Every structure is written in C-alpha cells, then in structure tokens.
C-alpha cells in the first residue's frame, strides 16, 4: 500500500466560490458512504477489502470524493489516498438530543469532536471535517438559533486548533437554513427536491445565503425502492448537471450502497444506493459516470462570442493582474478590448504585452470609454471588468450559461476580495462603499456593479450605451435602470465572480467615496423618483455584500417555523429598520453633529445653550458604537491569528466606517445633493399659496380614473416630487412633496360630459411639517432670548439659522404646490409637442425628467428642471 507524505500543498483550500487542491480547481464529485453497522469494536465501516473494492468502482465512475458520517481509520484514509479520493469526515456526536442542557455535556462533546479530528492526523486524503449534520429543527427551536450557532462555532474552533489548515463545514438542512454560520470555510446543505424548477430556485436562494463562500450539496438523491431505478438514474442526471451549472462547488450523491444502518438496525424500505446491498450496479451508477465526466460544463455546447472590455485610466498598478486573468480564461470564443482612456502612466505599455485590442483615446471619462468598447465589440455579449479586478478562470462560462438559459438583457456576478492585498485593503473590503449587487429576487438583479457587469450588445445599443455625464462612477447604476426601463431583466449568477482589489490607502478610499457621493448627486438629478425626500436612493431589492454599517436599533427578526415547528423550509424574515434606526446611518447625521457642535460652542457666550453638549456627545457616541459593532462582524480574508492583529483590524475597520459617510457627504454636498436642495427661484411662484385650491383640465378623449392618476403621478415624479398613492382608507389619491417640510395631498374627481369628453378637477391640500414648524419656532424663540440676554453673537447666528430654515420651509411649500399645477398643465401640452412643435417653449419650460430621458438630445438641469436641446458634441460634459 502506498505511503503518504503529509504535504501542505496536497491539502484543499478555498478558491473564491470553489475549492482547489495543489492550485488546481477541485470540483467535488462525490458519494456518501454509510452509515454501516458497527463491528465488535464499534467501528462503522465494512472490512478493508470491501472498502478497497468500493473505492475502485467509485473511481471508475468518476467519483473523486467520499463523505463519511463517522471517522474512518488510518487504513481507509490511506486507501483513499491511493485512489486519489478525498474524504469529507463527519465528526459524530449526539445532535439529536438536547445536548446543551448542562455545561458538562457541552464540554464533553467539544472534547470528543477534537479527539476525533486529532485521530485523523491531518491526513492528506482529508477534504474537510463536518462538525455536524442536520441538527433537528425541533432542537434548534428549543435552544434558539443563536445558542446553536455559538456552540457550532466552539466546535469549529476546537477542530481548527487541532488542524489549522483543515477545512471545516457544517451540513445544514432547509428546516434550519436560518442558522448564521459565517465562520465556516464553506457551506453544505442536504437538499431533496424532485423538480428542476424548484431545485434551480432553491440553489439561487442558498447561494445568496452563503454569499462569497463555496456551496456544496452534501446529499442529493432519490429512493429507487419507491420510484424505480430508471427514475432514480434520470433524476440524478439533471440534478447533478443543474447543481454544477448553477455554480455549486460540488455535490454528494446519497448514497453509494443501499446498505444503511440507523437507530440500531438496518433500514430495509429505502434504497438510495448507486449499487445494491450486494454491490451490483444500478443504472444510476452508469449515469453519474457520464455526468461527472461532463460537469461542470458540457463540452458539446456552442457558446456565444463574448467581448471583454477593460477601461483604464492610470491603472498600471493593477492592470497586469487583469490581463493575466483574462489571458487564462477557460473559454473558447472571446476577445479582449482595452480602452486606454488617456493614461499618463505605463497602462498602455502593460496592456500591449498581451493579445488584446488596445485602443488609446484622450481622457474622456469612464462612460465614453465603455461606449468605445461597445462600438468596437464583435461579440453578442459585452463583459465589462475594471482594471483593478481580475476574473475567475470560469467567469465567462458561467455568464454564458446564464444567457443561454434566459432572455436577460444583462447578467452580473459577485466581486470577491483576494488575499494578500494587505491589512488596509482587507479592512476596506469590510467597510461601507464597496461595489455591491442589489437583487430583487434570488435570481434577478436591480443593479450589478461595473467591475463585473455584462450586457447583450443589442440591448446596450438600444439604450445608446452609457451616459457620458458619469465620468468615473454611477454609469453602471444608470445603465442598469435604463436596461430595465427598456423592458429587459438583469440576471445574477453567483459563481460568475471576479477578484476585486480594494483600495489600500485611506487617501484612495477617501477619494473613491467622495466620487461615489458625486455619482449619487448626478443620479438623483436624472432619476429623482428613485430617491427619497432625504436624497437617498431607495432600492427596490436587497443589497448583498460585506461592509454595510449596521443600525443600532433593528426590529427583531422572525423565523418562519410553521405550525408547531413543522415547516419543511424554515426561513428568517428581517423587518425593515425603522426611521430612527436608519437616521444615524445617513451621511447627514454628521451635519446634525456639526449643528450641535456649533450650538455647544455658542454656549460659551450664552450658557443655556450648553444643554446641547450632552446631545452632541451622545450623537458622536452613536457613530462610534455602530461603527464598532459593524466592524466586529467583519470576516477578514487574511484571518488575523493573534489578538493584537484582530484588535488592529477591528480598529482600522471601525475608523473606515466612520470616515466613509464624511467622504460621501462631501461629494454629495459639493455636487448639489443636500437636504436643503431646491431652488430659491421657486419663490417667484409665491402667489400660488393664495391661489385657488383646485386645478382643472378639459379632455376631449376619455381615460379611466386610474390612467389619469398614473399620468399625474408620472408628471409629479418627473418634477422631482416624491410621490405616494393613497391607500384604501385615505380620502386623497396622491401625496407629493418636493422637500422635507411640506407635502400636498391631491384628490381627483372627473365630470363625464358625453362624447368621451371629461372635465378633471384636482383638489389639493397643503400639509406643513410640524417638526419643521416647531424647529423654526424654537430657533426663533431661542434667538430672541439670546438677544435680550445681550448674547449678540449667539442671537445673530440663531437668527441666521432661523432665516435659512424659514426659507427652506417656504420653498418646499411653494415647490410642492407649483408642482401639482405643472403636473396638471402637462396633461394638455405633451413633451413631443414642446420639443418639435413649440420650440419657443424649450427655454424655461419645466417638464418631467422621466419623459426627458426618452430624448437623448435633451439635457436636464437642477433644480428648476429647465431643459434645452444640445448637440452630440456637447454631450461630453462633466
């Protein structure tokens, strides 16, 4: 028998969403083995000769991994090494009992698990250790998910202490999918779904639960006793192909043999094996032999041509990694186009060393560069990757798979931080502001980040590519929204990932986040309906990724257990955080801190204002507290191994959580996205406050009430209003506002005049914010008190604040009222008529931005929403 050498390089490790052995991608093509009846020594495996024959037959069928539920002997591990088989070792313990009733019982389990791992002697045949398998949902419900997760973490640390280089996992089940186990090296689930549609949907869900970690199906299969051997073979064929096509790191077929010992006896009425109890092959064994040869990708498929576009401006420090990654792509039909956007460093020289089409232009900004790549591309799909990212070798195959199985207009994937970029980059990866994807379902995206973004070329041309107004950021968000507006969907493939270098200096991070603030301001001008009244983007979907700052006040999560805990699929539901929980997360919270700081300083002159100091300290404390808590949840790629390094990484990440909103706020304010945004010119319509409350419109053509309200709503949204429709018990139809401190509730009635003629009447009711009014009264009153106390500096500043606030309230009132009037006027004058038939109205005519987006020759401006036509040459503005 072959002797083994315990070499570190033969041991598996994590490679993004997959595993690797000796720097080669390792796909798990496995079977489960056991459990078997115990012998006189309580050893639950067949004799060595039977194991040898089983392993031989497995290898012939393409099996490279075996999952055991008990700890194998050294001899069995040696046999596995001989046949180049990896073993997933189950470390058994009494998980079906209430095992946490006493501390003694808990410590005994931890000790036995550690001893079991130690007995394996870090054998090179080991794939990983499984510290548990399907803790029953009733047991988890009994103790609560947090207590179970904490205990599994203790088992994880006990095994890692014995074998630091060994991989550790836990095998979960849909009934406890809500367990949060971020410490695991990769995630495993046992899944028995017998229709392809359900399996595809659940795999997408599991990928989103596991995030950037590999996902392995630890048990799949079908009982041939009840369903027949042919049905078993047919189902395993599509199950395995689907699992690999959807980006899993592998799967184990349950099981190798029909032999199954459980609860002290043989199970005779279930036959899940690929071979029967006498080791006679079933049809399923031949099927998996072919399937394991084909996966992860069937070689006979004709793949679409893909053009990979890299846009770079002074990216010499990272673009070599990009070029190397693209050169090593495992894809038969692709081209690489590098757009050198006026770089002044060695970027074009480095790119020129590789087989790419290098196109150099003057510096015109990221969107222009991406458009150049779009026009030059020969592929039916265009894949964009940044010059500080590099792709996984199978990147294009997973993207192509997503396109070939759908009619998506675009497809994206995750971006993962590589190891070795240094402590600061690792901390930035766990800080807010990194590129993240937003999913509306487990399979559909609202946004995919530009570092890993692909589109059908025809769809991209249909929307005229990227808007040149976005020179460095924001273009990906805008393109995604316009693609969806054109009627396309955007898909997401969790295994089409790229490695993305994060900024490795605070200065670069600051500049990046400031640029994102600018992009937010530009997006808000073009897509006001996507932003709330505070000027913050409201995604329809859920944001996925690391680094999100956690609110201090969250609503308690709810777990769907089913009646008496009997639900087969038990999921966690996290209610949205309330307003006061979200408020400290906003960049504008720092403006509140600055305001309290000014008031506290004024207390030096007039002592009553010193009451603001405790509020100031509390507001600052909230920032540090939520930053510290968020940083404590970080999962670092480099895995700091000492307490000093852990504290160092935590402290640095905490600082970045504090710094990021300040940088973002600076970019937002500099480019006009402020809480006090709104044009003072709106006050020229001041007389509208005293005008009649009813707006009227005569129509020669009939429309339903719902259609009229929809049209009015679209017009209001285009006029930068935040709009909400009335509910069943409301005596109003539309509520609109242009700012924080005033809103208008509108009620529509329609007179029917025969001959499809209609007379619309829209009654508006103004509502002024009580908070804004009280704040204005408070500022004015305090200013008066300071004045009569002869604290003139304090009084002057407070009067200034009061005037600014009063003007803002008045502007919001006028703007909201005027918008309703303009929205009604636009029912009479169409956008096409304004542009083509009444050019004299082009200047100084307010029109809906949502309509303007249909006309690429129209430029929008903020805040009065005036527009003007301009030539294509003028479109390259910043």
N, C-alpha and C positions, 0 to 999 in steps of 0.2 A: 504493500500500500504506500502511496506517495506521502512523503513527509512534507509538512508545510512550514513555511517561514513567515513569521508574523511581521509582514512589511506594511508600513503605513499606507503606501501608495495603492495597495490592493483593496483598501477599505473604501466603502462607498461614502460619498459626501453629497451635499445639496448643491444643485446647479440651477438656481432660479426656481422654475416650476417643475424641475425634473431632478433626477439623481444622476450621479456619474461615478464611474469606477476607473481608476488609472487615467483620469482626464478624458474618458470616453463616455458619451451619453449612455445611460443604462435604463432601459425600459423594463419594468417588471412584467414578466410573462409567467405567471405563477399558478400553482395549485395549492390547495390546503391539504394537510396530511395529518389525519387523526381527528378526534382523539381515539386512541386504541385502548383495549382492555389492559389493565395493569398486570405485570407478571408477579412472581413471588417476591421480587424486590421493589414492587410498586412502581416499576418503570413502564411508562405507557407508550412503547414503540414495539413494532414487530422485531423479530430476530434480524441480525445484521445481514444475513443472506437475502432475506425478503426485501429489506431496505435497499440493498445493492441492486437487486433486480428492478425494483420500483424506480430507482434513480436512472438506471439505464433506459428504461422505457420512457420516462419523462423527457430525457434529453433528446431522444429520437423524435419526440412530438413537439420540440421547440420550447419546452419549459426551461426557464433559467432560474426560477426562484420557488422556494417551498416555504409555506407558512405552517409552523407547528404551534400547537396550543399548550404544549408542555416543553420543558427544557431537554433538548437532545443530548446524548452522550458525546464525548470527545470523538469516539469512533465514528459516529454518524456524521459529525461535522467534518471529519477527515474524508469520509466518503463523498460528502457534498463538494469538498474542495477538489477531490479527484475528478469529479464530473463537471467542474466549473459551475456549480449550483450555489446560489446564495440562500441563506436561511433567515427567515423572519421568525424570531424566537419569542413565543408567548411566555410570559413570566406569570404563572398562575397563582391565584390567591382567592379567598372566599368573598368574591364580589357580589354573589347572590344573597349574602346575609347582611344584616345591619352591622357592618364592620367597624363603625365609628362610635359604638356605644361607650367604649372605655379607651382611655389613653394607652393602656397596656396592650389591648388588642391591635390598636393602630400601629404602635411601635413594633409589634411582632410581625405584622405584615410587611412593614418597611424593611425590617431586618431580613426576612426570608426572601424578599424580592432582590435585595442587594446581594445576598449569598448566591441566589440563582444566577444573577448576572456575573458574579465573580467566578462561578464554576465553568463558565464558557471560555475563560482565559483569553478574552479579546481575539478569538479565533478569526482568521481572515475569511472564513466562509460565512461569517455573520453579515446579513444585510442590515438588521436593526433589532431592537428589543421592543416588544409590545408590552406596556406596563398594565394593560387591562383590555378586556373585550366585553363590550356591551353590558356595562353596569345597568341592571334593570331600571326602567323608568320609575318604578314604584320606590326603589331605594333612593334614587336621586331626588325624587319628590319628597321623600321622608326627611332627608337631611337638608335639602336645598342645594341649588346648583353651585353656589359659591363654596360651600363646605366640601363638596365633592371635587371641585376644580382645585382647591387648595391642597387636598390630600393627593391628588394625582401629581401636582407639582412637587410634592415631597418625594413621591416615588421616582419621578423624573430626576430630581437632584441626587437621589440615592444611587441610581444607575449611572448617572454621569460621573459621580465621584469614583466609581469602580472603573468605568471605561469612558474617559472624557471624549475620545474620538468616535465612540459608537453613536449611531443614530437611535433616537428614542421616539416612539409614537404611542398613541392610544387608539384602539379601534372603537369607533363610535357607531351609533345606530340612529335612524331617523327619529325614534322616540325621545332621544336626548340630544338632538342636534344643536340645542341652545347652549350647551356647555362651552364656555370660553376657555380655550387652552392654547394661548399664544406662545407658550414656552416650548411646545413640541417642535421637533425638527421637521416633521411633515404630518399631514392629517390622513387618517384612514376611516373609511365608512363601509359597513356591510349594507348592501342595497339589493333588494329583491323586487324588481319592477318588471312586469311581463309585457309591457307595450313600449315600443320605441319612443313614442311621443312623450310619455311620462318620464322615461329614463333621461331623455335629452333635457327636459325642463329641470329635472332634479339635479342633474350634473351641473347645469348652469348655476343653480342655487348653491350647491356645495362649493363650487369654485369661488363664489363670492363670499362664502363663509370662511374659506381657507385663505383668501387674499393672495399673497405672493408666495405661499408655500406650495410644495407639490401635493397633489391629491391622488390617493391610491384607493381603489375599490378592493377592500380586503376580503370580501366574499361576494360572488355572484353565482348564479346557477339556477337549475330547475330540477325538480323531482321527477325522474323518469318513471317512478312507480305509478304515479297518478297521471302523468302527461304523455308517457311513452318515450322511447329512446329517440325516435326520429324528431319529435317535437323538441326534446332537450338539445339535440345537435343543432337544429335550425335556430333556436333561440340563442344559444351560446355564440353562434356565428355573428348575428347582428349586434348582440350585446357587446362583445369584445371589440368589434370594429367601431361601434359608436363611442365606447369609452375612450379609445385611443384617438379617434377623430376629434373628440371634444377636449382633447388636451390633458387627459389624465396621465400621471407618471407610470401607470400600470394597473394590473388587476390580477386577483387570485380567483381561480375557478374553484368553487366548493362542490365537490371535493375530488381527491384522487380516486378513492375507492368507496364503494358502498358501505364498507365497514365503518361503523360509528358507535362508539361507546359513550353513553351519557347516563348520569344518575345511577351508576352501579349496574347497568345492564346494556346489552346490545339493542340498538334501535333497528327493528326489522321492517317497519312500514314506511320508511323513507329511503329512496335510492338516488342520492345526488351524485354518485361517483361517475368518473370518466371510465372506470373499469369496475366490474362487479366484484363480489366478495372473493371470487376465485381468480381475480386479476385478468379476466377476459375483457378485452377492449369493447367499448360501446361505440356507436357511430360518432358520438361527440368527441372521442379522442382523435379520430382522424380529422374532424373539422377543426379542432383547435390547433392541430399541427399545421394546417394550411393557413389559418388566420394568424397565428403567431409569426409565421413567415412573412405575411403581408404587412402587418402593422409595424409602425404607427401609420404608414401611408401605403395605399395600394399602388404598385408601380405602373399599372396599366392605364391610369387616368391621364387624360390630356389636360395639362394645366395651362391657365391663361398667361399671357405675357404681362409682366409687371415692370413698370419703370420706377426705379427707386431714385428719388430726388433728395439731394443734400444741399441745403442753402447755408452758406457760411460767410460770416464777416469776422475776420481776425480770429479764426478758430484753430490756429496752429497747435495750441497746447493739447487739444483733444482729438482733432480730426483724424489722426493716424489710427487711433482705435476704431473709429468709424469705418475707415477704409479697409482695415484688416477684417473687421467683422463682415462687411459687405462682400469682400473677396472670398470669404469662407462660407457663404450661404449655400445651403443644400437645396438648390432649386435650378431646374434645367433651362428656364426661359425668362431671363430678366436682363435689364440693363441698368447701369448706374449713371446718373447725370449729376454733376457737381456744379452748382451755380456759385461762383466766387463773386460776392457782392461788394466789389471794390476793396478787398482786404489789403492792408498795408504790411502784413507780416508774411510768414512763409506758407500760408494756407495753399495758394495755387501750386507751389513747388511740391508740397507733400502730396496733394491730390494727384498731381501729374505723374507721380511714381506708379500709379495703379491704372488698371484698364478701365478707365471711365471716360465719359464725355465731359470735358472741362469747358465751361462757358464763363468767361470773365466779363463783368459789366461794371459800370460806375456804381457807387454806393447809392442804391435807390430804396433800400428797406426790404424787410423780410417778405412782405406780401408780393411786391414786384418780383423778387427773386423766385418765389414759389410759382408765380404765374409764368415766368420764363420757362421753368421746368415743365409746367403743364403743357405749354405750347410745343415744346421740343420733344415731349414724351411720345414714344411709339407704342407703348403698352396700353391695353384696355383698362388696366388698373394702375393708378399712380400711388406710390407709397412714399410718404414724407418721413424723414428721420432727421433729427437735429445733429449738428456737428459735435455735440458733447454726449452723444449716445452711440451705442453700437448694438447690432441685432443678435438675438439668439440664432443659431445656425438653421433652425427650422421655422424661423419667423414667417417667411413668405409662404411656406406650405400651409401653415395654419390659417393665414389670411386668405389664401386661395380656396381652401376648404370652406371657409365661411361664405365666400362669394358664390361658390359653385352650388351651395345648398340653400341659397336665398336670393332675393332680388334687392338686397340692401344697396343704397347709394354710397355708403361708406362703411368701413369696418375699422375698429381700433383695438388696441390691447394695452396691457399694463406696462408701466416702466418701473424697473427694479434697480435699486442702488447696488452697485458692485462692491465687493470687499476690497480693501486695500487703498481707498482714496484718502484715508486719514481720519483722525477723530472729528475734525470740524465738519467734513463732508458727511460723516455718519450722523452727526448731530443735526445738520441741516436737513438730512433725509427724514428726520423725525420732528421737524419743525413745520409750522404752517407756511403755505405759499408755494409748495412744490406742485408740479403738474399732476393733476388727478383726473380720473374719469368720473362721469356722472351717469348713472344708469336709471332708467325709468322702470325697467323690469330686469330680471336676471339675464336677459339676452339682448335687450335693446338699450342703446345709449342716447342720452341727450347731448353729451359732449365727450369728445375724445381729444386728449392733448396733442399738440403739434409735434411732439417728439416721437409719436407713434400713431400716425394718422394716415389713413388710406381712403381713396375715393375711386369710384368708376370715373374714367376720364370724361365720358359723355355727360355724366351728372354734373361734374365740376365745370365743364364748358357751358352747360345750360345756365348756371348761375353766374357766368362770367368770371369764374375763379375767385381769387382773394381780393378784398378791398384794399387798395394801396394806402388808405389812411392809416392802417396799422403797420407801423414800420418795424416794431420789434416784438409785440405781443398783442393778443386779442384777436388776431386774424383767424385762429383756429375756432374760437367760440363763435365768431360771426359766420364763418363758413358752415359750421355745423347747423346753426339755426336756419341759414338760408337753404341748405340742402333739405332740411326737414320741411321748411316752408314750401319748397317746390314739390312736395309730395313723397319724398324718399324717406326711408328709415335708415338708421345707423346701427349696425350690429356691433357686438363686442365679443372677441374671442380671448378668453383668459390666458391662453398659452401662447398667443402671438405676442410675446413680450420682447422688450429691448432693455438693455442695461443703460442706465442714465446716470452720468456723473453729476453729482450735486456740487454747488458752489463750495469751494474750500477756503474761502476767506470771508470775514464778516463784511468787508468793503464790497465784495462782489455780490454777496447776499443782499446787502442793503440796496445796491443799485438795481438788482433784479426785482426786488419787491416794490421799489419806487416805480419801476417801469410797469409793473402789473397794476399799480394804482392809476397810472396814466391810461392804461388799456381799459380799465373799468370806466373811467370818465368818458372815453371815446365810445365805448359800447353803450353807455347809458344815453348818450345823445342820439344814437341811431336806433336803439331798442328800448325806449323808455318804459314800454309796457312790461318788460322783463324785470324791472327794478321796483322795489317798494318805495314808500314815501321817504324813508331814511336814505335812499340812494344805494341800497344793497340788492344785489342780484338774488332773485328768488328762483332757485332751480325747481323744476317740476319733479325731477328724480332725486336720487340719493347720491351723495358724494362718497366715493370709496378711496381709501388710502391712509397712509400714516401721517402723523404730524398735526392733525386737527386739534385745535385748542378745545379742551373740554369745559363745558359750563359747570359752575359750582352747583347751581340749582337745576336738577333734572327731575323729570317726572318718572316715577317708579316704573320699571319695565314690567311687562306682563307676559307670562308664559302660557301658551295655549296647551293645557294638559288634556283637554277633553273631559267628558263626564267621568268622575272618579279616576282620572288619570289614564283613560283607556285609548286616547287618540294614537293612531299609528304614526302620525307625523306631528311632532310637538315643536312648535317654533316660538321664538321670542318676539314680542312686539314692543318697540320702544316709542312711547308717545312723544310728540314734538315738544321741545323745550319751550316753556312759557316766555313771555316777553322779558320779564325781569331776570330770567336766567340767561337770555341771549344778550341783553344790553351790555354787560361788561366785555363781551367778545367783540363788540364793534370797535373799529379804529377810533370812532368819535368819542369813545369813553375817555380817551386821553384829552379831548377838548374839555370835557367835564372836569377832569383833574386840573387842567390849566386854569379853568374858571375858578375852581375852589382855591387854587393856589393864589390867584390874584386877590380874591376876597380875603383870604387869610393874611396876605401882606398888607392889605388896607386896614386890617385890624390893628396894625402898629399905630396908625393915626387915630383910629376910632375903635376902641376896644370891643364894642358889641359885636363886631364882625369876626371876632376870634372864635365864635361858635362854629365857623366853617372849618376850622383846623381839624377837629375830630373827624368830620366828614371827609376831608382831604386824606387823612391818614388811612381811614377805612377804605376809601376808593383805591388808594395805592396798594393797600394790603390785598384787596380782592384780585388785582392784576398779578401780583407775585404768587398768590395762593393758587389761582387757576393755572398759571404757567408752570408752577412746581408740580402740581398734580398731573397735568398733561405730560410733562417731561418724565414723570415716574412710570408712565405707561408705554414709554418708548421701547422698541425692540431693535437693538443695535446689531448691525451686520457683523461688526468686529467682536462682539460678545466680550466686553471688558471682564477680565478674570480676577481682578483684585478690588477690594473695597474702595481704595483710593481712585482707581480708574472709573469705577461705577459712579462715585460721587462727582468726579471731574466731568464725565459725560452728562450726568444729570444736570449739573450746574450750568454747563455750556448750553444745553438744550433749553433750560429754563430761560436763560438770557435771550436766546433767539425767539422764544415765544413772546417775550416782552418787546423786543426790538421790532419784530416784523410788522405789527399793526402801526407803529410810528412811521416806518418807511412807506407802508401802503397809504397811510393817511396823507403824508406829504405829497405823494404822487397824485392822489385824488384831488386834494385842495388846489395844487398847482394848475391842474387842468380843468377846474370848474365843478368837480363833483363834491359839493359841500352841502351840509344840512340847510344852509341859508340860500341855496341856489334859487334862482328866479330873478327875472329882470325887473329892475325898478321902473322900466318903461311901461310895465303893465299898469302902473298907476295913471297913465294917460286915459285909461278906461274907468277912472274913479266914479264917474257918474252912473255907472251900471249898478252901483249899490242902491241908488234911489230909483232905478228903473222898475217897470212892471215885472211881476214875478213869473209871468207866463210868456214862453216863446212859442211861435206859431209857424206852421208850414203847410202850404197847399200843394197837394199832389194830384196830378192828372192820371196817375197809374196806381193801381191797388197793390198793397202789400199787407201781409199779416202783421199783427202787433209784435210778434216775436222777431220778424225780419226788420221792422223799423227800429226796435230796441237794439238789435245786433248792430245795425248800421250806425246808430248814435253812439253806441259803446266803442266801436272801432274808431270813429272820429275823435272821441274823447281821449282814447288811448294815444292816438296819433298826436294829440295836442299836449302830450306829456302829463296827462292825468292818470292817477292811479284809480282804477275803476273796480267796483264791486256790484254784483247784481243782487237785487232783493230776494229774500227767502219767502217761504210760503206764508208767513205771518206778518210780513212787512207791508206797510202802506206806502211804499215807494218802490220804484223799479230799478233805478241806478243811483249809486252813490259815487261821486267823483271828487277828487281833490288834486291840487297842484302842489301842495306843500303840507307841512306838519300841522298847521294851526287853523285850517278851515276846510270844510267839505260842503258839498251841495248834494242834497237828496232830490232826485227828479222823479216826477210821476207823470206818465203819459196817458192821455186819452185820445181817442180817434172818433171824429164825426164822419159817418158814412153819408155821402151826398149823391149816390147813384151814379151809374155810368162809370164805375170803378174810380170815381173821384173821392178823395179823402182830405179831411182837414185835421191836421195834427196839432194838439196843444200839449206843451210840456211845462208843467208847473215845477218850479224849483224852490227849495227851502234851504236857506243858509244855516250852517251849524259851525260855530266858532269854538275852538278847543278851550275847554275850561282850564286845563293845565296852563296853556299859553296865556290866557287872560289873567289867571291868578299870579303867574310868574311876573307878568308885566306890572300888575298892581303892586306886588311885593317889592319889585325893584324900584318902582317909582316912590313907594312909601318909605322904603329904607333910605333912598337918596334924599328925600325931604328931611327925614330925621337926622341924617348926617349933616345936612346943610344948616339946620337950626342949631346943631351942636358945634358949628363952626369947623367941621372937618371937611374943608372945601375940596381938597384933592379927591377924597373918597366920594363926596357928593357928585363931583364932576364926572368921574368915571362911571358911577352907577347911573347917572342921567344919560350918559352916552350908551351904556348897555340897554337902558330902557328905551331910548330912541330907536336903536337898531332893532330890538325885539318888536317894538310897535310897528315899525315899517315892514318888518317881515310878516307880521300878522295881517297887516293891511294888504300887502302884496298877495298873500295867499288867498285872502277873501276876494279881491278883485280878479285874480287869475282864475280861481275856481268858477266864479260867476260868469266871467267872459268866455271861458271855455265852453260852457253849456250853450251860450249864444252862438259861438262859432260853429259848434258841432251841429246845431240846427241849420245854420246858413249853408253848411257844406252839403246838406241834403238837396239843396237847389242847384249848386254850382259844382259840377264834377271836376275831378283832377285833370282828366283828359281835356276838358273844355278850357280850364285855366291855362294849361300848357300850350295847347295848339291853337285855340280859337280866340283867346283873350290875352295876348302877350302883355298888354298894359297892366294886367293884374299880377304878373310874375313877381315884380318887386313889391315887397312889403305885404304880401298876402300870406296869411297863416293857413297852412294846410296840414293834414295828418301825415306824420312821418311814415306810418305804416303804408300809406299809399305811395309816398315818395320813393320808397325802396324799390317799387316796380319800375322806376325810371332812372337808369344809371346816369343819365345826363343831368340829374338834379342834385344839387349839393344842399344838405341840411345845415342849419346853424342853430346855435343855442344862445340865449334862452327864448327869444321871441319866435323861433321856428320859422323865420323868414327864409325863403329859398330863392335861388337863382340858377339859371342854366349856365353850364360852363363846358368847355371843350375837353376832349380826351387828354390833350396835353396838360390841361390844368388839373387833371385828376391826381397827379403825383404830388399832392400837398401833404404836409405833416400835420 
